[in-house]
Amino acid sequence: MTYYVPVGPVSPYSRLAAALLAFFFGVLGVHRFYVGKVGTGLLQLFTAGGLGIWTLIDLIVILVGGFRDKNGLPLQRW
């Protein structure tokens, strides 16, 4: 069995919390506010999560580990 070990600094924000926020409140952009991305959080809020498409993409990116916080650090901690 192979485990992925992140190299370098990782975000202090929880990936599980971001995923749950995206799942339940994604159209409001709450997961983006959580990681400090206020500008895109407001865009999601006013566009209903890009009509749900942007929210779905964000949820998938969070679950596979590619989502980053406002400082560009990856959300790796569950």
C-alpha positions as CSV (number, residue, x, y, z in Angstrom):
1,M,0.0,0.0,0.0
2,T,1.4,3.4,-0.9
3,Y,0.8,6.6,1.1
4,Y,1.1,10.1,-0.1
5,V,3.3,12.2,2.1
6,P,3.2,16.0,1.3
7,V,6.5,17.7,0.8
8,G,6.7,21.2,2.1
9,P,4.2,23.3,4.1
10,V,0.6,22.4,4.2
11,S,-2.5,24.5,5.0
12,P,-3.7,24.7,8.7
13,Y,-7.2,24.4,7.4
14,S,-9.0,21.0,7.5
15,R,-9.8,19.3,4.2
16,L,-12.7,17.5,5.8
17,A,-14.2,20.7,7.1
18,A,-13.8,22.3,3.6
19,A,-15.4,19.3,1.9
20,L,-18.4,19.3,4.3
21,L,-18.9,23.1,3.9
22,A,-18.7,22.7,0.1
23,F,-21.2,19.8,0.2
24,F,-23.8,21.5,2.4
25,F,-23.3,25.2,1.7
26,G,-21.3,25.2,-1.5
27,V,-23.7,27.4,-3.5
28,L,-23.1,30.1,-0.9
29,G,-19.3,29.8,-1.2
30,V,-18.8,29.1,2.5
31,H,-15.9,26.7,1.9
32,R,-14.0,29.5,0.1
33,F,-14.7,32.0,3.0
34,Y,-13.4,29.2,5.4
35,V,-10.0,29.0,3.6
36,G,-9.7,32.8,3.3
37,K,-10.6,33.3,-0.3
38,V,-13.1,36.1,0.3
39,G,-13.2,37.4,-3.3
40,T,-14.1,34.1,-4.9
41,G,-16.4,33.4,-2.0
42,L,-18.4,36.5,-2.8
43,L,-18.5,35.5,-6.5
44,Q,-19.9,32.1,-5.6
45,L,-22.4,33.7,-3.2
46,F,-23.8,36.1,-5.9
47,T,-23.8,33.5,-8.7
48,A,-25.2,30.6,-6.6
49,G,-22.0,28.7,-6.8
50,G,-21.7,29.3,-10.6
51,L,-25.2,27.7,-10.9
52,G,-23.9,24.7,-8.9
53,I,-21.2,23.8,-11.5
54,W,-18.4,25.7,-9.8
55,T,-19.4,24.2,-6.4
56,L,-19.3,20.6,-7.8
57,I,-15.9,21.2,-9.3
58,D,-14.6,22.7,-6.0
59,L,-15.9,19.7,-4.1
60,I,-14.1,17.2,-6.4
61,V,-10.9,19.2,-6.2
62,I,-11.1,19.3,-2.4
63,L,-11.7,15.5,-2.2
64,V,-8.7,14.7,-4.5
65,G,-6.4,17.0,-2.5
66,G,-5.8,19.8,-5.1
67,F,-7.6,22.7,-3.3
68,R,-5.5,25.4,-1.8
69,D,-6.0,28.1,0.8
70,K,-5.5,31.9,0.4
71,N,-1.7,31.5,0.7
72,G,-1.5,28.8,-1.9
73,L,-0.9,26.0,0.6
74,P,-2.6,22.7,-0.2
75,L,-5.3,21.4,2.2
76,Q,-3.9,18.0,3.1
77,R,-5.0,17.4,6.7
78,W,-8.3,15.6,7.1
